Amino acid sequence: MLPCGPALSFVRCLVRKKNVSGESLEDSKLCRCLSTVDLIALGVGSTLGAGVYVLAGEVAKSNSGPSIVVSFLIAALASVMAGLCYAEFGARVPKTGSAYLYTYVTVGELWAFITGWNLILSYVIGTSSVARAWSGTFDELLGKQIGHFFSTYFKMNYSGLAEYPDFFAVFLILLLSGLLSFGVKESAWVNKIFTAINILVLLFVMISGFVKGDADNWKISEEYLINLTAITENCSSYENVTSIYGSGGFMPYGFTGTLAGAATCFYAFVGFDCIATTGEEVKNPQKAIPVGIVVSLLVCFMAYFGVSAALTLMMPYYLLDEKSPLPVAFEYVGWGPAKYVVAVGSLCALSTSLLGSIFPMPRVIYAMAKDGLLFKCLAQISSKTKTPLVATLSSGAVAAIMAFLFDLKALVDMMSIGTLLAYSLVATCVLILRYQPSLTYEQPKYSPEKAALAASERESAVSESQINMIQENHFSLQALINPSSLPTEQTATTVNFLVGLLAFLVCGLSVLTTYGIHFIANLEPWSIGLLAVLVASFIVTILLIQRQPQNQQKVAFMVPLLPFLPSFSILVNIYLMVQLSGDTWIRFSFWMALGFLIYFAYGIRHSLEGHRSDGDDDSCSENSGLQEKNPVEEVDEPENANESDQFLAHERTSEC
């Protein structure tokens, strides 16, 4: 390889990709003991948290009314787009690391570190906030006696800190961290029990709602709401009174209100990505991970849909209580004692949600430490339990300290940045990866028959590559619109550029529709023109990507409707990121500054991929990730069967 200057070498270090082709799919230090049912329970438990008991009432009263069922449908479709992208990568690269790993093998090291670092932030804040919510819910059942005691004797009067230290939340986090350290199989059993109780409680709520519900609550007239508003606001006359409860009917706040509700409901489906961190702990991961993600999202949608429908049938939407809608609704229909059943379900939901936040956190840390991007001590595996012991206990300790001291309400929005960024990058990686000229994941052991077949494939690959090299000397518009029938380096480079352009256009669209919406509403010529240009460019870019040839290699699960589905997933995720407040982005920048300090001071020098490339080329060269080596170069060493066989290995599973 030609020597490169320091600047170019530094850039190559940032974009080097993780090469998983030499790693055996079943080569794992972790315990392969999880089944598909375990993954579904983990995904449902993590996603179907306490939000199902609170969110439906809040969104129905403020945004959607009875059409909250449509809001959940739209949110579920948007979440499924991200879920399908995760499912394909789970089938392609069944290793620990989730979005961090997927970004590493496709986009490069720097973006992978950013993704992993933000996932850690999301899981730490998620764990701390759910633990405090569990503590608060339990305190409510006891008449707030715990909170009153601690606020009296341990009150903290400092800005940014909690009103009082939450000892109960600390105990919960340390208890579940210890459970996870004890073994993943035992944790899976506990999760399945709590998830089953949660599902049974939600079924009770749905059946109760449809038995005691009244369809007229979906048909409230605008005239009735105007009269109600006049009475509520003590108006002397009903003339010129505008309803504060919308226009009534199924969509009292219009379709815009339903969409606004869908944006909030989208976060109710966050959590399924924890399934993608189990790649080295599940039996048959290439099939179990896609099935687990898709089925868990389907179960969660049915639960949200059923509970929200039951709630709005039991009680008029404008009377719903935003903090505890279900107990108030049961009181409304005369089933007051049912609130205790709801309380049990809520605590079980919080327990599974807490476990779903703690479970993936040490696995992402373990994957990053194993790759050298974080401190090596965090990659230690317990010889007895086969779990990442140091990462589990250290991350649990950090989450416990945050839950103990801090008021997390201001930090919760930072969770959204990490999650949405991960969703966007995974969708981007699917787009890039499917248009690469050739993919390799695993080489089997040497056999003469496969060596002979590989040799003949190399010869044909050499011939094809020589033809492609001749064709790729010239780039033209004709080649963009009518590319070759098979993917080449030129078409792959074209797709990479188009995906980058797509991300830029999506950012522009999101900023314009968020901060310039009043200009668009007033039909300002410049805003309408800019919107038209951005939308047209977005559509043309997607169509140009669609024209490029895809790689024909099949895996257990592949995203349908490429490139449309990942493109719209990117659009939804970036749009929601732009909606977050400026204060959230400022706090996020401090977290990223700390991350970059760790990466450039430690990670870039200790990167495992960096050491591999140094050993091969004596420079920070860009690794091939999942991409096959140039067949012209391979022809020099035909005897090396282990490096030339391009077969997907038959997966083996192992029990602890």
N, C-alpha and C positions, 0 to 999 in steps of 0.2 A: 504494500500500500504506500502511496506517495506520502511523504511527510507533510504535515499541515502546520500552519501557524498557530500560536497560542490561542488566539481568539476563536479560530475555526475549531480547534481541538476542544475548547471549553464548550462551544455550542453543541458539538457532537456528544459531549458528556451529558448534556441536558436532554438530548433527544434519543439517547441509546435505549433500546427496547429489551425487555426481558425475553430470553430465549428459553422456552419451555420444551423445545423439541427433544432435548436430551434427558428430560426428567420423566421418569416412569409415572404413569397415572396412579398406580397403586403404591408408589414409593412414598409413604407418609409415616411420620413419627406419631401422628395422632391416631386415636382409636376409631376404626371404622365399625360403628355399631348402630347408626341411625337408619331407620327405615323411611319409606315414603310417607307413611302415616305420621311418623315423628316430625317430618318436615312440614307437613300440612298443619299439624297442631302448633308447631313453632310459629309458622307464618300467620295463622289465624289468631293465636294468642298475642303475638306482637302487634298485629294490625288492629284487631278488634278490642281496643283498650276501653278505658272509661269514657272515651269520646262518644260511644254509642249511647251512653246513658245521659249525656249532657248536650252534645253537639246538635242533635236533632231538634231539641226545643229552642236552642239559641238561633239556629239558622231559620227555622220555620217562622218564628215570631218576627225576626228582623228583616229577612230577605225574601224568602220563597213562599211562605204560607204552605198550603197543602201540596204545592208543586215541588216540595223538598224531595219527593220521590224521584222527580226528573233531575233535580240537582245531583242527587247521589248517582243516578244513571250516567250523567255526563262526566262526573268526577271519576266514576269507575272505569269508563271507557278511556279517559286520559291516563289513569293509573295502569290500565292493562297494556297500553302502548309501551310504557316504561318496563312493565313486568315481562312482556314478551322479549324485549331486548336483553334483559337479565337472563331469561330462560335460555336463549340461544347461546350466550356466553357460558352459562352453566353447563351446557351440553358440550361446548367446544373445549373449555379449559376448566375441568372440574378440580380446581385447586383452591386452597384457602386464600381469601383476600378480597372477594367480592369486586366492587367497582375499581378498587385500587389495582388489583391484578389485571383486570380487563383493560384498564387504561395503560398499564405498564407494557403489555404485550403488543399494543396497537399504536398508541400515540407517542409514548416515550416517558423517560424517568421523571422529569420535572412535573409534568401534568399528573403523573401517578402519585408523586409525593403530595401535591396539592390536594388531590382527591382523598388519599388516605388520611392526611392531616385533618381535613374537614369532616371526614366520617368519624374520626376519633372525637372531635368537638361535639358532633351531633349526638353520639352515643353517651358521652359523659354528661352533657346537659340533660338529655332525655332521661337517663337513669336518675339523676338528682331530682329533676322536677316530678317524675312519676313517684319516686319515694316520698317526696313531700306531699303529693296529692293523696297517696295511700294513708299517710299519717293524718292528714287533715280529714279524710273521709271517716277513718276510725274514730277520730276525736269527735266528729259530729254525732256519731252513734252514742257516744258517752256523754253527750250534752256539753261538749267543749271543755271538759274538766282538765284535760291534759294541757291544752293551750292556755287556760286561765292560770294554772299552777306555774308553768314555765315563764309566762309573760309577767307574772308577779315577782318571781324570785331570780329569773335569769334574763331580764329584759336587756336588749342591746339597742342603744340609741345612736346608731351610726348610719350614715347614708350608704346605701348599697348592700347593707347587711340585712338579714332577716329580723323580724320583730323579736324572735327568741331562738336559741339554738334548738334544732330538731333532733333530739336524741333517738327518737323512735325511727326516723328515716335512716339514720346512721346504722342502727341495729339491723334494719331490713336489708340494706345494701350489703353489709358485711355478712349477713346470714346467707343471702343468695350467692354472693361471691364464693363463700366457703362451700356451698352446695355444688357450684360449677367446678370448683377445684377438686372436689371429691370424685367427680366423674360425669361425663356428658350423658351417659345412659340414665343415671339416676335423675339428673336434671330434666331429661326428656319425659320421664314418668311423672314427675311433679307437674310439669307443664301440661301434660295431657289431662291430668285430673282436674286442674283448675280451668282449663279450656272447656272441658266437657260440662262442668257446672255452669260456666258462663253461657254456653250455648243453650243449656236447658232453661236457664232463667230468661234468656231472650226469646225462646220459643213460648214460654209462659206469657211474656209480655205481648207477643204477636197474637196468640190465640185469645188472650183477654181483650185486646184491642178490637179484634174483629167481632167478638161476642158482644161487648158492651159499646161498641162504636156506633156512630150515627152518620150515615152518608150525607146528611144535610150540612154537616160541618165543612164539607168540600164545596158547598153551593151557597154560601152566605152572600146575600145581595148587597150591592153598594149602598142602596138606600138605608138599609138597616145599620150599616157601619157609619153612615153620615149622622143618623139619629144618635147612635151610641157616642160618637165624637162630640156632638153638641151637648149631650148630658154630662160626659166626662169633663168637658172644659167649661161647663156652666154657661153656655151661650143662651141668650134670651130668645134668639130666633134661629130657625133651622136654615134660613136663607144664607147663601154665600159661605156655607160651612164645607170645608174639604176634609174628607176622611183621613185620619192619621193612621188608619189600618189598611190602606190600599183600597183597591176597587172591588174587593170581594171575589168570589168564584174560586176556581182552581189555581189561578195565577194572580193573586191580589196585587202584587207589585210588578206585574208584567214579566216578559221574558228576560229583561235585563236583571230583574231581581232574582230570577231563577239562575241565571248565569253567575251573578255575584255569589249566590249561595253555593253553586258548584265549585267556585274557586276556594271557598272555605272548606267545603266537604272533601276536596282533593287531599288535604292533609290527613283526613281520617283514614286514608288507605296507605299512608306511609308506614313502613315496618316490614313489608314482605322481603325487602332486600337482605334481611338477616339470614334468610335461607341460603343465599349465595355464598355465605361465609362458611358453609358446612361441607365444602367440596372434598375435604380430606377426612371427614368423619361419617360420611354416609355411604351405605352400600349401594352400588350401581348408580353413582352420582350423575352420569350422563343422561339418565332417564328420570331419576328421582327428583333432581333439582327443577327441571322444567315443569314436571307434573305438580310438584309441591307449590311452586309460585303461582301457576295458573289456577289450580283448585282452591288455594287459600284466598286468592283475590275474589273468586266466584262466591265462596262461602261468605266472605265479609260483605260483598255487595248485597247478597240476599238478606243478611242480617240487618244491615243498615236500611235497606229498602223496606223490609217488613216492620221494623221498629218505628221508623218515621211515619209509615202509613198508619199503623195502629195508633200512634200518639195523636196524629192530626184527626183521626176519626173519633177518638175518645173525647176530645176537647177542642173547642174552637181555637184556631191558631193564635188569635190575639190575646187569649187568656193564658197561654203557656208560660210556665216559669222558666227563666233562662238558666238558672243554676241547678235546679232539681226538677226537671219537667215530669219525669215518670211518677215519682211519689205524689206530686200535686195532681196529676191526671187521674191516678187511682183514687185519690180522695174525692175528686170531682164526680166520678162515676159510682162512688159509694163503696169502694173496695180499699179502704184505708190500710188494713193490715198487710196488704200486698207490698207496701213500701219496704217491709223487712226482707222480703224475697229479693227485691230490687237492690237493697243494700248489700246482701250477700253476693249477688251477681256482680255488683260494682267492685267489691273488694277482690273477687276472683279475677275480674278483668284487669284491674290494676296490678295484681300479682303477675299475671302472664305478660302484661305489657312491660313490667319491670324486668322480668326475666328475659324478655325479647330485646331489651335495651342492653342488659349486661352481657348477654351471650355473645353477640358479634363483636363487641368492643375489644376484648383481648385477642380475638382471632385476627382482626385487622392489624393490631399492634404486633402480634407474632409474625404475620406475613411481612410487614415492613422491616422488622428487626432481623428476620431471617435473610432478607435481601440486603441487609447492611445499611438501610436508610435511617433506621433508628438504632439505639444502643443494643449491642449483641446480647446483653444479659436478659433482655425482654423476650428472647427467642427460646429460652430454656423450657424443656418439656419434662414433666414429672414422669419418672420411669414406672411408677405404680399406677397412676390414674390416666396416663397418656393425654394430659391436658396442658395447655400453656400456663403453667402455674404462676410464674413471676408476673406475666402480663395480666393475668386474671386478678391477682391480689393487688398489684400496684394500681391498675385502673379502677378497681373497686374502692381502694383507699382514697384516690383523688375524687371520685364521685361522692363518696361519703363525706369528705371535708366540705365539698361544695354544698351538699344538702344540709350539712350541719350549720353553716355560717351564712350563706348568701341568699338574698332575695332573687329568685331565678326568673321572675316574670319578665324582666328586661332582657334576659339572655335567651329566652325560649325561641325568639325569632331567628337567632343565629343558627339554631338547629336546621331551619328551613334552607338556609344557604347551602350547607353541606350536603343535605339530601338532594336538593334540586340540581346542584352542580354535578353530583354523582349520576343522577338520572340522565342529565344532558350528555355527559361524557360517554356513558355506556351506549346511548343511542347513536352518538357520533362514531364510536368505535365499531358498532355493527355496520354502519354505512361504509366505513373505510375498509373493513376487513372483507366484506363480501365481494368487493371489486378488485381484490389483490390477484395477481396472476396465478399464484399457487400457494397452498397452505400446507403446513405440516405440523403435527402435534407430537407425534410419538413414533419411535422406531422399535420394531420388534427385534427379537434375538435373531442372530444370523442363521440363515438356512441357504443351501445351494440353489434351490428353486427360486427363492425370492431374489437372490443375488443375480441370477441369470435374467429374471424378469426386470429387475431394476436396471441392469446394464442395457437391455434393449430399450427401456423407457428413457434412459439417459441419452442414447443415440438419437431417438426421435426428438427428445427435448432440445438437444444441441441443434438439430436441423431447424426445428421450429424457432428457436431463439435467434438463429442466424437470419432467418427470414424476417422475424420481428425487428431485429436490429436495422435491417435495410429499410423496412417500412417506417421505423420510428425516427429516421434522420430528419424528416420534415413534419412539422406540425401545421395543420391547416384547419379551417372551419369545416371542411368536408369530413376530416377525420373526427371532429368533435360530434358532428351530427350523425355520421354514418361510420362508426368505428368498426374495428375488426370483430369477427364473431367470437373470438376467444380473448380473454383478458391479457393484456400485456403491461409492461412497465409504463408505457406511455398512457394507456387508459387508466392505470392505477394512479399515476401522477395527476391526471386530469380530474379524477374523482376527488383526490385529496384537496386540490385547489377549489373545486366546486363546493365541497363540504365546508371549507373555511369561509368561502363567500356566503354560503347559506347561513352560517352562524352569525356573520357580520350583518346580513340582511335581517335576521330574526332579532338581533339586538336593536337595530334601527327601528323596526316595526314596534317592538315592545316599548321603547322609549317614547316614540311618537304617540302611540295609542294610550300611554299612561299620563304623560306630562303635557301632551298637546291635544287632549280629547276635547277641550272646550273650543279650541280653534277649529277642529274638525266639525264639531256640533254647530258652530256658527258659519260653516261653509266657507272658511277663509280659502282663497284660491291656492295659496302656496301649500297649505296643509293638505288639501285634497289632492293636489298634483303630486306632492311628495309621497302621500299614502298610496296613490295609484302606481307610481314608479316602483316603490318598495314591494307592493303586492305582486305586480307583474314580474319583477325580477325574481322574487321568491318562487313563483310558479315556474318560470322559465328554467331556473337553476335546478329545480326538482326534476323537470322533464329531461334536461340534459344529463343529469345523473342516471335517470331511468334508461336513457339510450345506451349507456356504457355496458359492456358485457360483464356478467357476473361469473364468479368462480362456480364450477359445477359440483364441487365436492359436497357430499351430503353428510349431515350429522343428525343426531337423534331428534333435535328440534331446530327449526329455522323460522325466523320472523317472516310472516306473510306480508304481502303488499309492499315490498321494498321498491323504491326508497320512501314511499309516501308515509308509512306508519312511523318510522324513526324520525322523519323530518318534522312531522306534526308533534311528536313527543318532545323534540328539542324546542319547538315553538312554545308549547304549553309551559315547559319548565322554565325557560328563560323569561317568559312573560311574568310568571309568578315571582321570579327572583327580583325583577325590576319593581314589583309592587311593594317590596320591603322598604322600611323607612331608612332615612339617611343615617340615623343613630345606629341602626343595626349594622350598616355597612362600615361605619367608623369602628365599632367594636370588632367587627370581622377583620378589619385591616390590622389591628393590634395582634390578633391571634395569628394571622398570616405572617406578620413580621417575626414573631417568635418561631414559627415553623421554618421560615427561610434561614433564620440564624442557625437552627439545628442542621438543616440540610446542607448549607454551604460550609459550615464549620466541621461537620462530621459526616453526614450522609454521602456527599459527592465523592469523598475520599475513601470511604469504606464500602461503597457499593459493590456487591458481589459481581454484578455485570461489568463494572469498571475493571475489576481484577481479571475477569475472564478475557476482556478485550485487550488488556495490557499484556496478558500472557500470549495472546494470539498475534497481535499487531504492534505491540509496544506503543499504542496510542489509544485515545478515547474514541474509538470508532463506534459507529452506530450499529447496534446488533440487529439481527434480522427479525426478532420477535417470533411471530408465528409464520414468518415468510420463508419460503424455500430458498436455499442458496442458488446462486446463478449456475445453471447447468453447464455452462461453458467452463467454469472453474472446476466443477466436480469431475470433469473428464480426466483431469490429471491424476486422480487417485481412485481408479475404478475398483481397486482391491479392497477399499475400506467399506465393507458392506454395511457396517453399523451406521455410517454417516450418509449412505446413499439410499437406503431403503426408505421409501416414502409410503408407509402404510400406517393406518390407524390401528393401534394395538387393541387386541381383545381385552376388555377390561376385566380385571380380577378383583374380587372383594375379599377382605380379611376381617375376621372377628377378633376381638380382644380376648 
